[in-house]
């Protein structure tokens, strides 16, 4: 909670959560960077980095297999409005591909699939 003798405000906590969610490793990364950088700059950098990596992955897929690309875009578009969907709403081949690429996380116990992180979810909402 304390960073260089400064307590995080509720607004800062909410902003961090809106970008990275509850992933401890990402929260720690943000807090450590706050020692030398502004919070907005850190979060924008992290989102832009994630967005660019997703964009380049999609570009590579499109060049290799246009049909798979269309299926992936269709699957990712499900997350524009929802953070998680029932696992079988996404074709098995696409689901496995996106899970292996750490874009989506499959919770086999609950039978749901969702973006691997809030950063990826935010990137999907921007790109798709």
C-alpha positions in Angstrom: 0.0 0.0 0.0 2.8 2.4 0.7 5.0 3.5 -2.1 7.9 5.7 -1.2 6.0 6.9 1.8 2.9 7.5 -0.3 -0.4 5.6 0.2 -2.2 4.7 -3.0 -5.5 6.5 -3.4 -8.7 4.6 -4.1 -8.7 6.2 -7.6 -5.2 4.9 -8.2 -6.2 1.4 -7.0 -9.2 1.4 -9.2 -7.2 2.6 -12.2 -4.6 -0.1 -11.7 -7.3 -2.7 -11.4 -9.1 -1.5 -14.5 -5.9 -2.1 -16.5 -4.3 -5.2 -15.0 -7.1 -6.8 -12.9 -6.1 -8.7 -9.8 -3.0 -10.4 -11.2 -0.5 -10.0 -8.3 2.6 -10.1 -10.7 1.2 -7.2 -12.8 0.1 -5.2 -9.8 3.6 -5.5 -8.3 5.2 -4.6 -11.6 3.0 -1.4 -11.7 3.8 -0.5 -8.1 7.6 -1.0 -8.6 7.5 1.2 -11.7 5.7 3.9 -9.8 8.9 4.7 -8.0 10.2 6.3 -11.2 7.3 6.8 -13.5 3.8 8.3 -13.5 0.9 5.8 -13.1 -0.8 6.9 -16.3 2.4 6.4 -18.3 3.0 2.9 -16.9 -0.5 1.7 -17.5 -0.7 3.2 -21.0 2.7 1.6 -21.9 1.6 -1.8 -20.6 -1.7 -1.6 -22.5 0.0 -0.4 -25.7 2.6 -3.2 -25.4 -0.1 -5.8 -25.0 -2.2 -4.4 -27.8 0.8 -4.3 -30.2 1.7 -7.9 -29.4 -1.8 -9.0 -30.1 -2.0 -7.0 -33.3 1.2 -8.6 -34.6 0.0 -12.1 -33.6 -3.2 -11.5 -35.5 -1.2 -10.2 -38.5 0.9 -13.3 -38.5 -2.1 -15.5 -38.4 -3.8 -13.6 -41.2 -0.8 -14.1 -43.4 -0.6 -17.8 -42.7 -4.3 -18.8 -42.7 -7.1 -16.3 -43.6 -9.8 -18.7 -42.5 -8.2 -19.3 -39.0 -7.8 -15.5 -38.7 -11.5 -15.0 -39.3 -12.4 -17.6 -36.8 -10.1 -16.1 -34.2 -11.6 -12.6 -34.8 -15.1 -14.0 -34.4 -14.0 -15.7 -31.1 -12.3 -12.6 -29.7 -15.2 -10.5 -30.6 -17.2 -12.4 -28.0 -15.1 -10.6 -25.4 -16.0 -7.0 -26.5 -19.0 -7.1 -24.2 -18.2 -10.0 -21.8 -15.2 -10.9 -19.7 -15.9 -14.6 -19.9 -18.0 -16.9 -22.0 -19.0 -20.5 -21.9 -16.0 -22.5 -23.2 -17.9 -24.4 -26.0 -19.0 -21.1 -27.6 -15.6 -21.0 -29.2 -14.6 -23.7 -31.6 -12.2 -26.2 -30.0 -9.4 -25.6 -32.6 -9.6 -21.8 -32.0 -10.0 -22.2 -28.3 -6.9 -24.4 -28.0 -4.8 -22.1 -30.2 -5.7 -19.0 -28.2 -5.1 -20.8 -24.9 -1.7 -22.0 -26.1 -0.8 -18.5 -27.2 -1.7 -17.2 -23.7 -4.4 -15.0 -25.1 -7.3 -16.8 -23.4 -7.5 -18.8 -20.1 -9.7 -21.9 -20.0 -11.3 -22.7 -16.6 -12.2 -26.3 -17.1 -13.9 -26.6 -13.7 -16.3 -23.7 -14.4 -16.5 -24.4 -18.1 -15.7 -20.8 -19.0 -13.0 -19.1 -21.1 -11.8 -15.6 -20.6 -8.8 -13.4 -21.6 -5.6 -14.3 -19.8 -5.4 -10.8 -18.2 -7.3 -7.5 -18.0 -4.6 -6.1 -20.3 -5.4 -8.6 -23.0 -9.1 -8.0 -22.4 -8.6 -4.3 -22.8 -6.5 -4.8 -25.9 -9.2 -7.1 -27.5 -11.8 -4.4 -26.8 -9.6 -1.8 -28.6 -8.5 -4.0 -31.6 -11.5 -6.1 -32.4 
